[in-house]
Amino acid sequence: MTKSVPNSAGIPDLSGVYAFRIRENVKRLGDELAIIREIEKKIRATMENNDDVRRIDDMKGIGTVNAATIVSEIGNID
């Protein structure tokens, strides 16, 4: 750890508690991102044969997950 890290937030971390909490929060966020990626993977697999999702997914800037969200909100787009 560099000398600037213990005081980078303006609070001396003499006991290392803040550094520990930051490491734990970063780890937790990494775990949450892995869960989100897995959910998105399942959404893509489930929606790959959905015609409504494919029609919306073909629009520039809209991916499969966003298209699935739109279809889930509005239903059949016909």
NUMI-354195 format. One record per residue (C-alpha): residue number from 1; residue in one letter; chain; x, y, z. Coordinates in steps of 0.2 Angstrom, whole numbers, plus 5000, padded with zeros to 4 digits. Each point is the difference from the previous one (the first is absolute). Layout:
REM residues N
<site><resi>NUM</resi><resn>a</resn><chain>A</chain><x>X</x><y>Y</y><z>Z</z></site>
...
END
This chain:
REM residues 78
<site><resi>1</resi><resn>m</resn><chain>A</chain><x>5000</x><y>5000</y><z>5000</z></site>
<site><resi>2</resi><resn>t</resn><chain>A</chain><x>5007</x><y>5017</y><z>4995</z></site>
<site><resi>3</resi><resn>k</resn><chain>A</chain><x>5001</x><y>5014</y><z>5013</z></site>
<site><resi>4</resi><resn>s</resn><chain>A</chain><x>4986</x><y>5010</y><z>4992</z></site>
<site><resi>5</resi><resn>v</resn><chain>A</chain><x>4987</x><y>4986</y><z>5001</z></site>
<site><resi>6</resi><resn>p</resn><chain>A</chain><x>4997</x><y>5000</y><z>5019</z></site>
<site><resi>7</resi><resn>n</resn><chain>A</chain><x>4995</x><y>5019</y><z>4999</z></site>
<site><resi>8</resi><resn>s</resn><chain>A</chain><x>4993</x><y>5000</y><z>4982</z></site>
<site><resi>9</resi><resn>a</resn><chain>A</chain><x>4982</x><y>5003</y><z>5007</z></site>
<site><resi>10</resi><resn>g</resn><chain>A</chain><x>5006</x><y>5013</y><z>5012</z></site>
<site><resi>11</resi><resn>i</resn><chain>A</chain><x>4997</x><y>4987</y><z>5015</z></site>
<site><resi>12</resi><resn>p</resn><chain>A</chain><x>5016</x><y>4992</y><z>5007</z></site>
<site><resi>13</resi><resn>d</resn><chain>A</chain><x>4998</x><y>4981</y><z>4999</z></site>
<site><resi>14</resi><resn>l</resn><chain>A</chain><x>5012</x><y>4996</y><z>5014</z></site>
<site><resi>15</resi><resn>s</resn><chain>A</chain><x>4991</x><y>4983</y><z>5004</z></site>
<site><resi>16</resi><resn>g</resn><chain>A</chain><x>4997</x><y>4995</y><z>4982</z></site>
<site><resi>17</resi><resn>v</resn><chain>A</chain><x>4981</x><y>4999</y><z>5003</z></site>
<site><resi>18</resi><resn>y</resn><chain>A</chain><x>4996</x><y>5011</y><z>4985</z></site>
<site><resi>19</resi><resn>a</resn><chain>A</chain><x>5012</x><y>4991</y><z>4988</z></site>
<site><resi>20</resi><resn>f</resn><chain>A</chain><x>4992</x><y>4984</y><z>5005</z></site>
<site><resi>21</resi><resn>r</resn><chain>A</chain><x>4983</x><y>5006</y><z>4997</z></site>
<site><resi>22</resi><resn>i</resn><chain>A</chain><x>5005</x><y>5007</y><z>4983</z></site>
<site><resi>23</resi><resn>r</resn><chain>A</chain><x>5007</x><y>4983</y><z>4995</z></site>
<site><resi>24</resi><resn>e</resn><chain>A</chain><x>4985</x><y>4991</y><z>5006</z></site>
<site><resi>25</resi><resn>n</resn><chain>A</chain><x>4988</x><y>5012</y><z>4991</z></site>
<site><resi>26</resi><resn>v</resn><chain>A</chain><x>5011</x><y>4998</y><z>4984</z></site>
<site><resi>27</resi><resn>k</resn><chain>A</chain><x>4999</x><y>4981</y><z>5001</z></site>
<site><resi>28</resi><resn>r</resn><chain>A</chain><x>4981</x><y>5001</y><z>5003</z></site>
<site><resi>29</resi><resn>l</resn><chain>A</chain><x>4998</x><y>5011</y><z>4985</z></site>
<site><resi>30</resi><resn>g</resn><chain>A</chain><x>5010</x><y>4988</y><z>4990</z></site>
<site><resi>31</resi><resn>d</resn><chain>A</chain><x>4988</x><y>4986</y><z>5006</z></site>
<site><resi>32</resi><resn>e</resn><chain>A</chain><x>4985</x><y>5010</y><z>4995</z></site>
<site><resi>33</resi><resn>l</resn><chain>A</chain><x>5007</x><y>5004</y><z>4983</z></site>
<site><resi>34</resi><resn>a</resn><chain>A</chain><x>5002</x><y>4981</y><z>4997</z></site>
<site><resi>35</resi><resn>i</resn><chain>A</chain><x>4982</x><y>4997</y><z>5005</z></site>
<site><resi>36</resi><resn>i</resn><chain>A</chain><x>4994</x><y>5013</y><z>4988</z></site>
<site><resi>37</resi><resn>r</resn><chain>A</chain><x>5011</x><y>4993</y><z>4986</z></site>
<site><resi>38</resi><resn>e</resn><chain>A</chain><x>4992</x><y>4983</y><z>5003</z></site>
<site><resi>39</resi><resn>i</resn><chain>A</chain><x>4982</x><y>5007</y><z>5000</z></site>
<site><resi>40</resi><resn>e</resn><chain>A</chain><x>5004</x><y>5009</y><z>4984</z></site>
<site><resi>41</resi><resn>k</resn><chain>A</chain><x>5006</x><y>4984</y><z>4992</z></site>
<site><resi>42</resi><resn>k</resn><chain>A</chain><x>4984</x><y>4991</y><z>5005</z></site>
<site><resi>43</resi><resn>i</resn><chain>A</chain><x>4990</x><y>5014</y><z>4993</z></site>
<site><resi>44</resi><resn>r</resn><chain>A</chain><x>5009</x><y>4999</y><z>4983</z></site>
<site><resi>45</resi><resn>a</resn><chain>A</chain><x>4998</x><y>4982</y><z>4999</z></site>
<site><resi>46</resi><resn>t</resn><chain>A</chain><x>4982</x><y>5000</y><z>5005</z></site>
<site><resi>47</resi><resn>m</resn><chain>A</chain><x>4996</x><y>5014</y><z>4987</z></site>
<site><resi>48</resi><resn>e</resn><chain>A</chain><x>5010</x><y>4995</y><z>4985</z></site>
<site><resi>49</resi><resn>n</resn><chain>A</chain><x>4985</x><y>4992</y><z>4992</z></site>
<site><resi>50</resi><resn>n</resn><chain>A</chain><x>4987</x><y>5014</y><z>5005</z></site>
<site><resi>51</resi><resn>d</resn><chain>A</chain><x>4995</x><y>5009</y><z>4984</z></site>
<site><resi>52</resi><resn>d</resn><chain>A</chain><x>4995</x><y>5016</y><z>5009</z></site>
<site><resi>53</resi><resn>v</resn><chain>A</chain><x>5016</x><y>5001</y><z>5009</z></site>
<site><resi>54</resi><resn>r</resn><chain>A</chain><x>5010</x><y>4997</y><z>4984</z></site>
<site><resi>55</resi><resn>r</resn><chain>A</chain><x>4990</x><y>5014</y><z>4991</z></site>
<site><resi>56</resi><resn>i</resn><chain>A</chain><x>5004</x><y>5013</y><z>5014</z></site>
<site><resi>57</resi><resn>d</resn><chain>A</chain><x>5018</x><y>4993</y><z>5002</z></site>
<site><resi>58</resi><resn>d</resn><chain>A</chain><x>5003</x><y>5004</y><z>4981</z></site>
<site><resi>59</resi><resn>m</resn><chain>A</chain><x>4998</x><y>5018</y><z>5004</z></site>
<site><resi>60</resi><resn>k</resn><chain>A</chain><x>5017</x><y>5010</y><z>5002</z></site>
<site><resi>61</resi><resn>g</resn><chain>A</chain><x>5005</x><y>5002</y><z>5018</z></site>
<site><resi>62</resi><resn>i</resn><chain>A</chain><x>4988</x><y>4987</y><z>5008</z></site>
<site><resi>63</resi><resn>g</resn><chain>A</chain><x>5007</x><y>4984</y><z>5005</z></site>
<site><resi>64</resi><resn>t</resn><chain>A</chain><x>4991</x><y>4983</y><z>5004</z></site>
<site><resi>65</resi><resn>v</resn><chain>A</chain><x>4998</x><y>5004</y><z>5019</z></site>
<site><resi>66</resi><resn>n</resn><chain>A</chain><x>4993</x><y>5017</y><z>4997</z></site>
<site><resi>67</resi><resn>a</resn><chain>A</chain><x>4988</x><y>4993</y><z>4986</z></site>
<site><resi>68</resi><resn>a</resn><chain>A</chain><x>4995</x><y>4986</y><z>5012</z></site>
<site><resi>69</resi><resn>t</resn><chain>A</chain><x>4996</x><y>5014</y><z>5013</z></site>
<site><resi>70</resi><resn>i</resn><chain>A</chain><x>4989</x><y>5010</y><z>4988</z></site>
<site><resi>71</resi><resn>v</resn><chain>A</chain><x>4991</x><y>4984</y><z>4994</z></site>
<site><resi>72</resi><resn>s</resn><chain>A</chain><x>4997</x><y>4995</y><z>5018</z></site>
<site><resi>73</resi><resn>e</resn><chain>A</chain><x>4992</x><y>5017</y><z>5003</z></site>
<site><resi>74</resi><resn>i</resn><chain>A</chain><x>4989</x><y>5003</y><z>4985</z></site>
<site><resi>75</resi><resn>g</resn><chain>A</chain><x>4997</x><y>4982</y><z>4995</z></site>
<site><resi>76</resi><resn>n</resn><chain>A</chain><x>4997</x><y>4995</y><z>4981</z></site>
<site><resi>77</resi><resn>i</resn><chain>A</chain><x>5006</x><y>5014</y><z>4989</z></site>
<site><resi>78</resi><resn>d</resn><chain>A</chain><x>4988</x><y>4996</y><z>4986</z></site>
END
